[in-house]
Amino acid sequence: MPKKSDSAQVPINEGTAAAKARSIDIINNRIESRNLFVATKEITIGHEGEVYRLRLTALNKLILTK
């Protein structure tokens, strides 16, 4: 069982009602991908003014593109 200090929750603020109603646990600096891709096969990540796409493929692989 993780200690309280080892976990955090990240609120999700995307457009869908399902996304607004959930949060993602971070335990020991780790996020499970199944928690990211609950309602979609692709998410976008903003980093230093750039937008990246994290996509879940048909073969259940992750692809990160700029």
N, C-alpha and C positions, 0 to 999 in steps of 0.2 A: 504494500500500500504506500503510495507516495506521500511524503510529508507535505504539509500545507504550503511551505515555502518553495516546493519543487513544482508546483502547478499554478497555472493561471488560465483565465478564459479570455478569448478574443471575440468581441462582438462582431457579427457579420452584418454589414449594411448594404446589401445589394437590393435590387429592385423587386424581387419576388417575395411574396408573403412568407413562404417557407424559410427563405434566407433571413428575413428580419426576425423570425421567431426562434432563432437558434444561436448558440455560441459554440466556439471551438476550444476544447481543452488543450493546453500546452503542458505536457508533463516531461520533466527533465529535458527541456528545450526541444521537444519533439511534438509534431502535429501529425496525426494519422491522416493519410490521403483520403480514406473513405469518408472522413468528416468534412473534407473540403468539397468533394464531388457528390453531395447528397442529392441535389436537384439539377445538376448540370454536368456536362462532360468537359467544360472549359471555364477557367477563371482568369481574370486579368490581375496583374500585380504592377503597381506603380513603384518605380525605384529611381530616385534622382531625376525626375522629370521624364523618364522613359516609361513606356508601357510594354510589359512582357505578357505573353500568353502561356499558361500552363494547361496542357491538354491531356486528357485521358484517352488513349487509343482503343481501338476495337480489341487489341490483344492485351489490354490492361497494363500498358506501359505509359510512362509519363514523358511528355515532350515539352521543353521550355524553349520558346522562341521569342525573339525581340521584334 
